[in-house]
């Protein structure tokens, strides 16, 4: 019973799956070696990519905050003057 459950989970008998994994690992190792890629380099590249995306996201938020601040310097005083002037007319 557990062997069929294990086989169903693995997608075949454990021996066949192990043989396929060994073969695929060998082929991928040859390809990576031919491309002069190290698995740790691939991990480092992926981590650096995520860090760049993270930093770009916060940089974009910082730029939006700067635009908001620049706009508020102009808009808020104008709005305040208009509100004060409209208070005088409503009395």
C-alpha positions in Angstrom: 0.0 0.0 0.0 2.7 2.5 0.9 4.8 1.5 -2.1 1.9 2.4 -4.5 1.4 5.7 -2.6 5.2 6.4 -2.8 5.2 5.4 -6.5 2.2 7.7 -7.1 3.9 10.5 -5.3 7.2 10.1 -7.2 5.6 9.5 -10.6 7.0 5.9 -11.0 8.9 3.3 -9.1 11.6 4.8 -6.8 14.4 3.0 -8.8 13.1 4.5 -12.1 12.8 7.9 -10.6 16.3 7.8 -9.1 17.7 6.7 -12.4 15.9 9.5 -14.3 17.1 12.1 -11.7 20.7 10.8 -12.0 20.6 11.0 -15.8 19.0 14.5 -15.8 21.5 15.7 -13.2 24.3 14.5 -15.4 22.9 16.2 -18.5 22.3 19.5 -16.7 25.8 19.3 -15.2 27.3 18.9 -18.7 25.2 21.8 -20.1 26.1 24.1 -17.2 29.8 23.2 -17.5 29.7 23.9 -21.2 28.2 27.3 -20.5 30.8 27.9 -17.8 28.1 28.4 -15.1 28.5 27.4 -11.5 25.3 26.5 -9.6 26.3 28.9 -6.8 26.8 31.7 -9.4 23.2 31.0 -10.5 21.9 31.3 -7.0 23.9 34.5 -6.5 22.6 35.9 -9.7 19.0 35.1 -8.6 19.5 36.7 -5.2 21.0 39.8 -6.8 18.1 40.1 -9.2 15.6 40.0 -6.4 17.6 42.6 -4.5 17.7 44.9 -7.5 13.9 44.5 -8.0 13.4 45.2 -4.3 15.6 48.3 -4.3 14.1 49.6 -7.5 10.6 49.3 -5.9 11.6 51.3 -2.9 13.4 53.8 -5.1 10.2 54.2 -7.2 8.2 54.7 -4.0 10.7 57.3 -2.8 10.4 59.2 -6.1 6.6 59.1 -5.9 6.9 60.5 -2.3 9.2 63.3 -3.6 6.7 64.2 -6.3 3.9 64.2 -3.7 5.9 66.5 -1.5 6.8 68.9 -4.3 3.1 69.0 -5.4 1.9 69.5 -1.9 4.2 72.5 -1.5 2.2 74.2 -4.2 -1.2 72.8 -3.8 -1.7 73.0 0.0 -1.1 76.7 0.3 -3.3 77.5 -2.7 -6.1 75.2 -1.2 -5.6 76.9 2.2 -6.0 80.4 0.6 -9.1 79.4 -1.3 -10.6 77.9 1.9 -9.9 81.0 3.8 -11.3 83.2 1.1 -14.5 81.1 0.8 -15.0 81.3 4.5 -15.2 85.1 4.3 -17.9 84.9 1.5 -20.1 82.4 3.3 -20.8 84.6 6.3 
